[in-house]
Amino acid sequence: MNIALVILHADPARGGAERYTVDLAAALLRRGHEVSLLASSFASPIPSVTCVTIESPGLTRAGRYRSFLAALDAHLTSMSYDVVHAMLPVNRCDVYHPHAGMAAAAARKWNVALNPRRGAMARTERTLLTGDHPPITIALSQYVKRSILEHYPLPDERLATLFNAVDLSKFDPTTPAVIRERAEESDRGGWEQALLIANDFDRKGVKYAIAALAQMKDGPLELAVVGRPNPSAYKRQAHSLGVGNHVSFIPAVADPAYLYNSSAFFVLPTKHDPCSLVVLEALAMGLPVISTVFNGATEIMTDGVHGYVLNDPTDVDALADAMRKLLDPDRRRAMRDACLELRPKLSYEHHLDELMNIYHRAVAAHRK
């Protein structure tokens, strides 16, 4: 197949949809498909993938988004693809894959007057999904599927559920290098590290994780927060709560595998996450996870077996209690074994098989 993947920024360090799209381009190429990556910017070239820059000039984010849509339309008019797979709202595509959740839901929740691009995305999505021939829309989880149907009564043939997946060759805790690194990191003077990876510190609950850590300031736990945002406000919070020396902030990285190696467990008290890829990576690496019912990725977890699934991301007491429980090495060891048993369900190859079925459905729809 000749496949076009559409993303605003092809930069894996941004996490989520961006890293997924770059990884997907490489995976589809390995399966023998012809792949073009259409984006306004690229962090680096991807070998053998056709990288097409979609120009998006403008003085504002909303203006650049509108420019991107216009330039994308022009490109798609001049080129022919079997499948156009878009990760954000666009004017035309065969497969729509909203990694951040529905734009309509975000527009309802936030004041779009303060974020014109969010409003523009919601309007574009509405036009795309309410037309005579809407694309197949992919839900990353049942959590997302409920949101899609709340806003758009799509028929079954226009809707698919595709759980996120992990490259198990990259996130493999049994490799000799990982085992050596774990051994080196195990000697922390009795202290353990909790890991949190996010590129939206507010939505992903960083302040709640710091507040929970403060309830354990005398306990042997440190928190490593990895992500792109400016951490100044969160550093001030940590210092004000007396745990400034126990919280470290690390800039976003394109390949976070080494971060999981050196951590005891993963924490993400998110307010909303369609299907957090970092949670699935942590599970694949054998890390128990603490997250919330507002994260579609927790649908693969059993509370108390693979970690803890909290009902309220703002419940700092419950979060601190879960973190405290995971300081027990015997409990972590049992949970680690349970997490590793999930690896076959997280297989990228299984994910690609399901995605190819969706692509074939999209091609068949063209012929009707």
SULWOZI-V237605 format. One record per residue. N is the residue number from 1. PSI is psi as a letter, one per 20 degrees, with the letter a starting at -180 (* if undefined). OMEGA is omega in degrees with one decimal (none if undefined). Layout:
N/PSI/OMEGA + N/PSI/OMEGA
//
This chain:
1/q/172.8 + 2/o/-168.3 + 3/p/174.3 + 4/p/175.2 + 5/p/-175.2 + 6/p/177.2 + 7/q/-178.1 + 8/g/179.9 + 9/p/179.0 + 10/m/-175.6 + 11/o/-177.0 + 12/h/-178.6 + 13/i/176.5 + 14/i/177.7 + 15/a/172.6 + 16/c/-174.8 + 17/h/-177.7 + 18/g/179.6 + 19/h/178.1 + 20/g/-175.2 + 21/g/178.4 + 22/g/178.3 + 23/h/-179.8 + 24/g/178.5 + 25/g/-180.0 + 26/h/-178.4 + 27/g/178.5 + 28/h/177.3 + 29/g/179.5 + 30/h/178.6 + 31/j/174.9 + 32/j/179.6 + 33/q/173.5 + 34/p/-170.8 + 35/p/171.9 + 36/p/178.3 + 37/o/-176.2 + 38/o/-175.7 + 39/r/178.3 + 40/h/179.0 + 41/q/-178.8 + 42/p/177.4 + 43/h/-180.0 + 44/q/178.0 + 45/q/177.0 + 46/o/-175.1 + 47/p/175.6 + 48/i/174.7 + 49/p/177.6 + 50/o/-179.2 + 51/o/-177.2 + 52/o/178.7 + 53/p/175.8 + 54/o/-175.0 + 55/p/-178.8 + 56/m/178.7 + 57/q/177.8 + 58/q/-178.3 + 59/i/-178.4 + 60/r/178.1 + 61/g/178.6 + 62/g/179.4 + 63/g/178.8 + 64/h/177.2 + 65/g/179.0 + 66/h/176.4 + 67/g/178.1 + 68/g/-179.5 + 69/g/-178.7 + 70/g/-179.9 + 71/h/177.3 + 72/g/177.7 + 73/g/180.0 + 74/g/179.6 + 75/g/-177.7 + 76/h/175.2 + 77/h/-176.6 + 78/i/-176.9 + 79/q/179.1 + 80/p/177.3 + 81/q/174.3 + 82/g/-178.6 + 83/p/170.8 + 84/o/-173.5 + 85/o/-174.2 + 86/p/179.5 + 87/i/179.5 + 88/r/179.8 + 89/p/177.2 + 90/r/-177.0 + 91/h/-178.0 + 92/p/174.6 + 93/r/177.9 + 94/h/179.9 + 95/p/178.5 + 96/p/-170.0 + 97/m/-173.9 + 98/n/-176.0 + 99/h/-177.7 + 100/j/-174.9 + 101/r/-175.0 + 102/p/177.3 + 103/h/179.2 + 104/h/179.1 + 105/g/179.3 + 106/h/-179.8 + 107/h/178.8 + 108/h/-174.8 + 109/h/-173.1 + 110/q/177.0 + 111/o/-175.2 + 112/i/175.7 + 113/h/178.4 + 114/i/179.8 + 115/m/-176.0 + 116/h/179.7 + 117/h/178.3 + 118/g/177.8 + 119/h/178.5 + 120/h/178.4 + 121/g/179.4 + 122/g/179.4 + 123/g/178.3 + 124/g/178.8 + 125/g/-178.8 + 126/g/178.7 + 127/g/-179.1 + 128/g/-171.1 + 129/i/179.1 + 130/j/177.4 + 131/a/-177.8 + 132/h/-177.3 + 133/m/-178.9 + 134/q/176.5 + 135/r/169.3 + 136/p/-178.4 + 137/p/-177.5 + 138/p/172.3 + 139/p/-179.2 + 140/i/-176.9 + 141/r/174.1 + 142/h/176.2 + 143/g/178.8 + 144/h/-179.2 + 145/g/178.1 + 146/h/179.2 + 147/g/179.1 + 148/g/-176.2 + 149/h/175.9 + 150/h/-176.2 + 151/h/-175.0 + 152/o/-179.4 + 153/m/-177.6 + 154/q/175.5 + 155/r/-175.9 + 156/h/-176.9 + 157/i/178.8 + 158/j/-175.8 + 159/p/178.0 + 160/q/175.4 + 161/p/-177.7 + 162/o/-178.9 + 163/q/177.4 + 164/r/-177.3 + 165/r/-175.9 + 166/q/172.6 + 167/n/-173.2 + 168/h/176.3 + 169/h/179.2 + 170/h/-178.6 + 171/m/-175.3 + 172/o/-177.1 + 173/i/-176.0 + 174/i/179.9 + 175/q/-178.8 + 176/h/-178.6 + 177/g/-180.0 + 178/g/179.8 + 179/g/178.3 + 180/g/-177.7 + 181/g/177.8 + 182/g/-179.7 + 183/g/179.6 + 184/h/-176.6 + 185/i/-175.2 + 186/h/-178.2 + 187/n/-178.1 + 188/k/-177.6 + 189/k/179.6 + 190/i/-179.3 + 191/q/177.4 + 192/q/178.9 + 193/p/168.5 + 194/q/-176.3 + 195/p/174.7 + 196/p/177.7 + 197/p/-177.3 + 198/q/173.7 + 199/j/172.2 + 200/n/-171.2 + 201/h/-178.7 + 202/g/-176.5 + 203/h/-176.1 + 204/j/169.8 + 205/k/180.0 + 206/g/-178.1 + 207/h/178.9 + 208/h/177.6 + 209/g/178.3 + 210/g/179.2 + 211/h/177.7 + 212/g/177.7 + 213/h/-179.2 + 214/h/176.3 + 215/i/-177.8 + 216/k/-172.0 + 217/h/177.7 + 218/i/-178.9 + 219/r/-173.5 + 220/m/-177.1 + 221/p/173.2 + 222/q/-179.7 + 223/p/174.5 + 224/o/-179.3 + 225/p/-176.0 + 226/p/178.4 + 227/r/-173.3 + 228/h/-172.3 + 229/q/174.2 + 230/p/-174.1 + 231/j/-171.4 + 232/g/-177.8 + 233/h/-178.1 + 234/h/172.9 + 235/g/178.2 + 236/g/178.0 + 237/g/-178.7 + 238/g/179.4 + 239/h/-179.5 + 240/h/179.9 + 241/j/176.2 + 242/j/-179.8 + 243/k/-179.1 + 244/h/-179.1 + 245/i/-177.4 + 246/j/177.5 + 247/p/177.6 + 248/q/179.4 + 249/p/-174.7 + 250/p/178.5 + 251/q/-179.8 + 252/q/179.4 + 253/q/-179.3 + 254/h/-177.7 + 255/n/-173.7 + 256/j/-173.1 + 257/g/-176.5 + 258/h/-179.8 + 259/h/177.8 + 260/h/-176.7 + 261/h/-171.8 + 262/j/-175.1 + 263/q/179.4 + 264/h/176.8 + 265/r/-176.3 + 266/q/-179.5 + 267/p/178.8 + 268/n/-178.7 + 269/m/-171.6 + 270/q/175.4 + 271/h/-179.5 + 272/p/178.1 + 273/o/-176.7 + 274/g/176.6 + 275/n/-170.6 + 276/o/179.8 + 277/h/-177.9 + 278/h/175.8 + 279/g/-179.7 + 280/h/176.6 + 281/g/178.5 + 282/g/178.7 + 283/g/179.7 + 284/h/178.3 + 285/j/178.3 + 286/j/178.6 + 287/p/169.7 + 288/q/-174.1 + 289/p/168.0 + 290/o/175.8 + 291/b/-171.9 + 292/r/177.3 + 293/i/178.5 + 294/j/177.7 + 295/o/-178.1 + 296/h/-179.0 + 297/h/-178.4 + 298/i/177.6 + 299/h/178.7 + 300/i/-176.5 + 301/q/167.9 + 302/p/-178.2 + 303/p/-179.6 + 304/i/179.5 + 305/g/-179.4 + 306/j/-175.4 + 307/b/-177.5 + 308/p/179.2 + 309/o/-174.6 + 310/q/179.4 + 311/h/-175.1 + 312/o/-178.8 + 313/h/-178.2 + 314/i/-179.1 + 315/n/-175.6 + 316/h/179.6 + 317/g/179.6 + 318/h/178.4 + 319/g/178.9 + 320/h/179.0 + 321/g/179.1 + 322/g/178.5 + 323/g/179.8 + 324/g/179.6 + 325/h/-177.0 + 326/j/170.3 + 327/i/178.1 + 328/o/-176.1 + 329/h/178.8 + 330/g/178.5 + 331/g/180.0 + 332/h/-178.5 + 333/g/178.7 + 334/g/179.3 + 335/h/178.0 + 336/g/178.9 + 337/g/179.8 + 338/h/179.1 + 339/g/-178.8 + 340/h/176.9 + 341/i/178.1 + 342/i/-172.1 + 343/g/179.5 + 344/h/179.7 + 345/i/-178.1 + 346/j/-174.4 + 347/p/177.6 + 348/h/-179.9 + 349/g/175.7 + 350/g/178.6 + 351/g/-179.5 + 352/h/176.9 + 353/g/-179.8 + 354/h/179.7 + 355/h/178.3 + 356/h/175.0 + 357/g/177.9 + 358/g/177.9 + 359/g/179.9 + 360/h/175.3 + 361/h/-179.9 + 362/g/178.3 + 363/g/178.6 + 364/h/179.2 + 365/h/177.4 + 366/h/-171.0 + 367/i/-179.8 + 368/*/none
//
